[in-house]
Amino acid sequence: MINILIVEDTKDKLDKIVTLINEEVDIPSENVFTANNTKEAKLILRKTSVDLMILDLVLPVDSDDAATPENGINFLDEIYSHPTMHPPIHIVGLTGFAEYREQYASKFTKYLWHLIDYKAEESDWKEKLKEIIFHLIKVRRDFLNPINFKHDYDVAIVAALNNPELQQVLNLDGKWSEINVENDATTYHAGHFERGNKKLKIICASAPQMGMVASATLAMKMINRFKPRYIIMTGIAAGYKDDKVDFGDILVADQSYDGTNGKIVTLENGEKGFSPNPTPIPLDADIKEKIRSYENKHELLAQIKRGFNGNKPTTELKIKIGPIVSVPYVVQNEDEFLSFKDNQRKLIGLEMESFGIFYSACNTVNPKPIPIVIKSVCDFGDAHKGDNYQIYAAYTSANFMYEFVLNEL
């Protein structure tokens, strides 16, 4: 519902306007604010955002002052120059003084405001005022309708760290340029993925540190600032050996959950235990089916592998789709790693950020993007954990994402 401020020092006129708004337009009293002078109006505009201000031109500055048209015009000028006041979206002047209407009409038309003649015994002013209010209500309703929300970017790419994850994204053909946003220390990179007649607008950035909180914070900033259709995280993860995955293999989360969500309990033997309460967020069903079609595209995967100049395994590059768990710490213990399978037997990987991406995308403001997490295996979360294949894993993740985005999104 819209908020309306009425600035009017004549009680009879004020009552007629309030009655019109409450009864004929059906706007509740809590959305209607009134002021008898410009001083009161300024206080309201400092505290409240107003969609419509209905203003009498001839007003006093304070309750004991004389009412003059100059006070009303000075108040209009001050609204748009004073940094502490919230300017109304629309202003309607409602005056019963015809001579002032002609004198100050240009002031209103300059800002595309309305100036209406008020005659208490006639209804013409009521109909004009109702038309304006109904229009504002419709605009507000249409604006809040998710169907009318627009995306500014096609894809936002989030990386856990600058190196190696973001660097492998920036190595893609994106014609990148840096973007700095006012009051935001994060450096963003804008570009385009192009192939044939297809051109997608891309924005990417890396978080200042690993973990769900850092990535979720960055994701939320990017969603709110750039309004992408999709938000994708690329990078590295730990894979499960018994799932027949090898170094560099691409893991796509068909659901993500926080592995530390649950309750610390006391077991029957008196020792401390943990009762998990996983709350997974699933991957969009259409995206999942599209990714499944890539499991058998062996030549494309072989092409991606051949494109890497560096240390890489002898095994064929593969894609695996399944649940991925996020935890806020690095795991370098096989028993700890395998314990997560007690709650999700189909688990394919473990890392530190995915759930933050899914959660941010599902719980942000409209328009909500579709989250996708594509991470590749750099280790197996055991005592042999190392960084020999981190760059290769970041590379396969980024390059598969590139192909999938251009072919499917």
Secondary structure as UniProt FT lines:
FT   STRAND          4..7
FT   HELIX           11..19
FT   HELIX           20..24
FT   HELIX           29..31
FT   STRAND          32..35
FT   HELIX           38..47
FT   STRAND          52..55
FT   TURN            63..64
FT   HELIX           69..79
FT   TURN            80..81
FT   TURN            83..84
FT   STRAND          90..95
FT   HELIX           98..110
FT   TURN            111..112
FT   STRAND          114..117
FT   TURN            120..121
FT   HELIX           124..144
FT   HELIX           146..148
FT   STRAND          153..159
FT   HELIX           162..166
FT   HELIX           167..170
FT   STRAND          177..180
FT   TURN            182..183
FT   STRAND          187..195
FT   TURN            196..197
FT   STRAND          198..206
FT   HELIX           212..226
FT   STRAND          228..239
FT   HELIX           241..243
FT   TURN            247..248
FT   STRAND          250..258
FT   TURN            259..260
FT   STRAND          262..266
FT   TURN            268..269
FT   STRAND          272..276
FT   STRAND          281..282
FT   HELIX           285..292
FT   TURN            293..296
FT   HELIX           298..306
FT   STRAND          319..326
FT   HELIX           334..339
FT   HELIX           340..342
FT   TURN            345..346
FT   STRAND          349..351
FT   HELIX           354..363
FT   STRAND          370..379
FT   TURN            383..384
FT   TURN            388..389
FT   HELIX           390..408
//
